[in-house]
Amino acid sequence: MSSSSPRLFLLVALLLMLNACTSFGPGAIRHSRTDYNVVLQKTSDEQMLLNLVRLRYRDRPLFLEISALTTQFKFSPQISASISDGSGLAASGSLYGEIGFEEKPSVTYTPLQGKAFVQRVMSPISWRTLELLDNVGWRSDRVLRLCVQSMNGLGNAITASGPTPDRAPPYAGFRRAATLYNHLKQHNLVRSFRAKEKHQERVVQMLEFRPEALATEEYRELMKLLKLKTGQPRVEVLLNNTVSLPNALQVETRSFAGVLYFLSQSVMVPQQDIDAGRVTVTHDDQGRVFDWNRVTGGLMKILSSKEEPDNAAVKIHYRGNWFYIDDSDLDSKSTFSLLGQLFSLQSGDIKSSGPVLTLPVGG
């Protein structure tokens, strides 16, 4: 064996090891990004569910926002080599190497409070938000039942926008109106747009019913429930407005806190906590225990169990019990996903998309 052979061998081995170092980094980043994504989504869902359960028990909710997430990767290759070239003997060599890898993540949490808390949690939901959610594919009745607490005085369990009330609130008329509106929307018989009258600066929100909608039973029943004149193709929408106008639709939206309180009524509290007086029990006008599923049914159902569930889409352990959303409950999973989107949308103003139409006076 020539004296140059061990040197060549060591050089090739060294290059292979260095190449392994350079390819190891991208692979580590690829896997860690997916892992962080999964964990952040899971913990965000758990935090949302935890706050819903807290509100049912009248405990104080808290949102911790991740304001920064950084991670450092450290590679520590160590290589040692030796070559022996004995006199009159074949040259020999040895190579030893190892690669050290270390990841140091750093997470910064910030409690949601102050101005950000007021904007995201306490401020009423805007019509632009409702419009955006409605137009990206969410069912209109799901959006309305979740985000709106009244339309022209037609209440959607208004007192459920706070701590669980003692008495059952009105809700049936609103739920029927939301169903009717959803039917018209699904059949492309109604649309929402912004408009202003000629020679006026005031921009208004309008609902427009297509001519073929005016002949439907759904349209007539909806107008009757909302106390609006039938036959008119356009209806002005007044959002959270203290001034009422004839033949206009007065809409009052919930805040995100109101949405959370509303959905917290869907928590199935263990009987021992009910017996211990840890939650409010709602009664109807006849003094019977009110079933909140009549209000939140089709939107959300949060189950409870002493044992950890194995079929949960999201679960948390609180007050000695497990609370969870069943993985096969598609309605609850849809509403929970919508809740997350709504929370994100509340973080800033939503710019209007589409033109502002100019209508003739009285149009």
C-alpha angles and dihedrals in degrees: 000000000000120000091244094060098076090046090052091047092051092047092052092046091050092052091049091052093049090049089052089055093053094048094044093065099061091045091053092049092048093055097040093052091056091046093051091047092053094046095047092050092047095048092045090054091047091051091051093049091046091055092049090054092044091056092052087058091043090245119147115265122222132192120203112196121203102233096175138015119182134162134188126209118205122193118194112185115184120191130176127178139178134189125198119197105182119194109264092354131101113272116249135190142187134205129198126179144156136183121222119202126189131174122198113189121191122195125188118201124197123190112234104243144127118026094352091053092051092048098045103032111021104034119094116257112257127235088240089061092050090048093049094049090046093050098048093063108277114136111261093226091052091051094045096046091049102042108026124069100184143006117196090339093311100134126220099199090298095182089055088072086084136031114332108287125230093229129051112254127222112266112139098088093050092047090053091049091051090051092050093048090049090053091053092045094050090052091049092244098129136039138180124228143156120248144164131205121246113275090011129108096200112108114207136189115240140191115210123197117203117239093253090055092063091068096053126101089227092060093048093048091047092051091049093051091049093044092238129142114261120230097042112120096202132050124186115228119219113195120207088334122157091203116077126206128199115263092007127125112241109203124188115193129201124241116241087258088055090051090052093049090047093052092043087071086072093066110115100221118207113255093240090060091049091050090048091055095242093135135036116259113213121216132195126230091277092054095252122138107267120232107223090198086080087067104033098030112128090022110062142349120180111193129203133211139172090222124059108263120234096199101057127131088198129358141175135188113231135159092356096306139088118243118193150153113242112243091228094052098098095176092056092045091051093050091046090053090048089051090056092050091048091052090052093048091053089064094082148358117291114224116225117250121206132034129296108242122220114224130192116253109282091012 
